[in-house]
């Protein structure tokens, strides 16, 4: 789908506030409500807008620790990679997983209650995935920036 300037303004506004009412959105992007709603629906149908979510503060719901785990596989064949991907999809603690090039084979962002909970998760689940050779964990000391907005030019 080819995006024009109005589509980009709609996307920027909805990334800031996904609950924005159509009338408010239309005013912000310079359209009347009907054409604005039609454009939003087209963006949704084309998959440009995947879904709408609430961003939850992990610390306020008991999962205040975020860690980054670098994972190395025993081998990098398709079967092992697929096995790993299927396993991590089942773990709610793994909120992001990327297969990577470079030093490690996968990078995970994991949320848990505390360091002890993470240690148990790593020992009981992550390192028991048959394709996993080793895991190195990085614990961030401070979050400097966290954004969910994709830059649209």
C-alpha positions in Angstrom: 0.0 0.0 0.0 1.3 3.4 -1.0 1.0 5.9 1.9 0.4 9.6 1.2 0.9 12.5 3.6 -2.5 12.2 5.1 -2.1 8.5 5.8 1.2 9.2 7.5 -0.5 11.9 9.7 -3.2 9.5 10.6 -0.6 6.9 11.6 1.4 9.3 13.6 -1.7 10.5 15.5 -2.9 6.9 16.2 0.6 5.8 17.4 0.4 8.6 20.0 -3.1 7.8 21.0 -4.8 4.7 19.6 -8.0 5.5 21.4 -8.4 8.9 19.7 -12.0 9.4 18.5 -12.5 9.6 14.8 -13.8 13.2 15.0 -10.7 14.3 16.9 -8.4 12.4 14.5 -10.2 13.9 11.4 -9.7 17.4 12.8 -6.0 16.7 13.6 -5.2 15.4 10.1 -7.4 17.9 8.2 -10.2 15.7 6.9 -13.9 15.4 7.5 -14.9 12.4 9.7 -16.2 10.1 6.9 -13.1 10.1 4.7 -10.9 9.9 7.8 -12.7 6.8 9.0 -12.5 5.3 5.5 -8.8 5.8 5.4 -8.3 4.3 8.9 -10.3 1.2 7.8 -8.2 0.9 4.6 -5.0 1.0 6.7 -6.4 -1.7 9.0 -7.5 -3.9 6.1 -4.1 -3.5 4.4 -2.4 -4.6 7.6 -0.6 -1.3 8.0 -2.4 -1.0 11.4 -2.0 -4.5 12.9 -4.0 -4.0 16.1 -4.6 -1.7 19.0 -3.2 -2.4 22.4 -2.9 -0.9 25.9 0.6 -0.3 27.1 0.8 -1.6 30.7 3.3 -0.5 33.3 4.9 -3.8 34.3 6.1 -2.6 37.7 2.5 -1.9 38.6 1.3 -5.4 37.7 4.1 -7.4 39.3 6.5 -7.9 36.4 8.8 -4.9 36.9 12.1 -6.6 35.8 13.0 -6.5 32.1 16.1 -8.5 31.0 17.7 -9.1 27.6 18.8 -12.7 26.9 21.3 -13.5 24.1 20.8 -17.1 23.0 23.2 -19.4 21.1 21.9 -22.5 19.4 23.6 -25.9 19.3 23.2 -25.8 15.5 21.7 -23.3 13.1 19.7 -25.6 10.9 16.1 -24.9 10.1 14.7 -27.6 12.4 16.5 -26.3 15.4 15.6 -22.7 14.7 11.9 -23.7 14.2 11.9 -25.7 17.4 13.3 -22.7 19.3 10.8 -20.3 17.9 7.9 -22.6 18.7 9.1 -23.0 22.3 9.6 -19.3 23.1 6.2 -18.4 21.6 4.7 -20.5 24.5 6.4 -18.5 27.2 4.4 -15.3 28.2 7.6 -14.0 29.9 9.2 -13.6 26.5 7.6 -10.5 25.1 9.9 -10.1 22.1 12.1 -12.5 20.3 14.4 -11.8 17.3 16.5 -14.2 15.4 19.7 -12.4 14.7 22.9 -12.4 12.7 26.2 -11.6 14.4 27.5 -12.8 17.7 24.3 -14.6 19.0 21.5 -16.5 17.3 18.5 -14.9 19.1 17.8 -11.9 21.3 14.9 -12.0 23.7 13.3 -9.4 25.9 11.9 -11.1 28.9 9.8 -9.6 31.8 9.5 -11.2 35.2 8.7 -10.1 38.8 12.4 -10.0 39.9 15.8 -11.4 39.3 15.0 -14.6 41.2 12.0 -15.2 39.0 14.1 -14.7 35.9 16.7 -17.1 37.2 14.0 -19.7 37.7 12.6 -19.1 34.2 16.0 -19.4 32.6 16.8 -22.6 34.5 13.4 -24.3 34.2 12.4 -23.2 30.7 14.8 -21.3 28.5 17.9 -23.5 28.9 15.8 -26.7 28.6 14.8 -25.9 25.0 16.8 -28.6 23.2 18.2 -26.3 20.6 19.7 -23.9 23.2 23.4 -24.2 23.8 23.9 -21.2 26.0 22.3 -18.0 27.3 23.9 -14.7 28.4 21.7 -12.2 30.2 21.9 -8.5 30.3 20.1 -6.6 33.0 19.4 -2.9 32.2 20.1 -0.5 35.0 17.8 2.3 33.6 15.4 2.8 30.8 16.5 5.9 28.9 13.9 5.7 26.1 11.0 3.4 25.3 8.8 4.1 22.4 6.2 2.2 20.4 6.0 4.7 17.6 7.5 3.9 14.2 9.1 7.0 12.7 7.1 8.0 9.6 8.6 10.6 7.3 
